[in-house]
Amino acid sequence: MKVLIVACGNYASQGYGCPGEWKCLTAAAKKEGEFAQYEDNVQVIGFLECECNGRQLIANIGCVKKNSDFDAIHFSTCMAKPWPNCPYMDIDELAGKVEEKFGVKVIKGTHNYG
């Protein structure tokens, strides 16, 4: 299973309790959290950060898609369940737009680590 992970850039770079991609990549490697649903091995083919105000995210996913195929996109836990909520976009609406544009499932979450 080839996956692309998209994380909240603010959480990763501003120190909102997220140590960057470590938790997401660990969960993928160990098939924990939302990655436990896959029978096959999980191969992370890319890790993107959504940068405020999210305007370039779909274009950036498109750049990855041109160069690497993926079966699913995971919105990181910090992106799917942020506190406070993102002031720029509704995560469900964004997931719908991404699924429609790229024809792949968007899973909201990556890990259950505290």
N, C-alpha and C positions, 0 to 999 in steps of 0.2 A: 504494500500500500504506500503510494507516494503522496506525501502531504506537504502543503505550504502552511506555515504558521504566520499569522499576522498579530502583532502585539501593539499595545498602546505605547507610543513613543514617550509620552509624559511619565508613565509609570516606570518605564525602563530607565530613562535618563534623569528624572528628577528625584529619584529615590523614594517613591511612594510605597515602600515595602516590597518592591520587586527587584531581585538581583539580576535584572536583565533576562536573557534567554535561558539561564541555567535551569530553572524549574520546568519550563516547557520542554526543553531538550531532554532532560532527565526522564520526565514522564513518557515521552515518545520512545526513548531507548528501552525503558523498562515495561512499556505497554501498560502504564498505570493511568488513572484518571480517565479522561474521555478517549484515550488511545486504547483502552482495554477492550473496546468493542471490535477491534480488528482481529481476524484470524491469522492473517499474514503478518510478516514483519513490517515494521513501520520505518519508512525511509523519509527523513525530512529533506526535501530538496531545496528549501529556501526559508528564510526568516525575514519578514518585512516588519517595519514599524510604521504604524499609522501616525502621521504627524499632523498636529492641529493646523488646520481645521478639517483635515481628512480629504481635502479636495483632490489630491493626487493619488489616493489609494487605488482606485479602480484602474487607473492608467499604469500604476506600478505593478499591480497584479498582472496586467496584460503584458508587460515587458517580461515578467517571469514566464508566463504561459508561452510566449514566442520561443523561448529558449529551453524550457523544461516542462514536460507534461506532468500533471499531478492529478490524483484521484479525488482529493478532498482538500478543503481549506479549513484550518482550525483558527478561530479567533481565540487568542490567548485568554486565560482566565481573567487577567487584569483588564482586558478589553471587553470581554463579555459580561463581567460582573463588577464594574468599577464602583468605587465609592470615593468621592462623589461621582455621580453619573456624568458622562460626557456631555458638555453643553453644545456640541456641534452636530451630533447626529444620534438618531435612534438606532440601536444595534440591530433590532429585528428588521427594520427597513433596509439597513445597509446589507445585512445578510441576504435578504431577498433580491436586492439589486445585483449582488455578486453572483448568486446562484443563477439568476436569469442571464447575465452577461457571459458567464464562463461555463455554464452547464454542469457544474460540480456542486456537491453538497457542502454547505458551510456548517460546521459544528461549532457551537458556542461554548468554548472552554477547552482547557488543555490538561489541567492538573487539579488535585484536591489538596495540595500542600498548604499549610498555614503560612 
